[in-house]
Amino acid sequence: MEEIEEKLPKLKNLPDVSAYDKIILIYPLWWSDLPKPVENFLLTTDFEDKIYPIVTHGGGGFGNSIETLKKYADIAEPLEIYSSDIPS
């Protein structure tokens, strides 16, 4: 629903990441992009050059998520994990 309406959900109790040098951001691919809660987290938090993205997907690769991430911060080389490669 958020994706279709391009709405960002309200978030509560966001962590203070200012004390960290690096943030490993792991997220699932939603409709070829970042999940809207993750996008809102990025919008409301100052990450500077701290993000190391890892995306899980079912065949869509990074989709558009890397381009969306770059709107909010400089990022390190991303890593993708295909869902079938995750042990159950």
N, C-alpha and C positions, 0 to 999 in steps of 0.2 A: 504494500500500500504506500509506504513512504517513497519508494522508488518511482512509482507511477506519478504521484503528486509532487515529487521532488521536495518533500518536507523533511526537515531534520528533527528527530525526536528529542525531547528534553532529557537531559542526563542529570543524575544525582550523584553526590559524593565522589567527585572526580579527584584522582590522586594528584599530589604535587610532584611533578617530575623534574623540577629544577635542580635537584641535588644529583641527578644521574647524568653520566657522560654519554651513555648510549641507551637507546630504547629499542628492544626487539619487539616489533609490532607484527603479531600473527593474526591473520584475519581470513575468513572464507570469502570467496568471490561471490557476489550477489548480482545477478543479472549483468555480468561482465564488468562490474565496478566494485568500489568499496561499499561495504554495508553502511547505510545512513547513520547508525549510531557511531561507527568508527569515524566517519567524515565529520560529524559534529564534535567528537572528542578532539580531532585534529584542529578544527576551527577554533575551539575554545582554549587550546593549550599551546604554549610557546615551546616548540621542539628544537628550534635552531637547526643544527646539522646532526641530530642525534638518532634519526630513524634508520633502522635496519629492517626492511619489510620482508615478511614471509607470507605468501598467499597459498591457501589450500583451494583446490578446484577439482571439478569433475571432468575436465577436458577443455576448459576455456583459457588455459594459460593465465597470464596476468590480466587479460581483458583490457579494460581502460583504467584499471586501478592505479597503475604506476603514474599515468598522466594526472590523475586526480590527486595522488599523494604529492606530486611535485608542485601543486598549487599551494600547499601548506608548508613545505620544508624541502631542503635538499636532502636527498636520501642516498644511502649506500647501495651497492649492487644488490638487487632483489633476488630472492630465492623462491622458487615455486615447488609445491608438493602436490602431486597428483593424488586424488583421494584413494585410489586403489593401492597406492604405495604405503598407506598408513596401516600398520597391523591392527587387527581387531582384538 
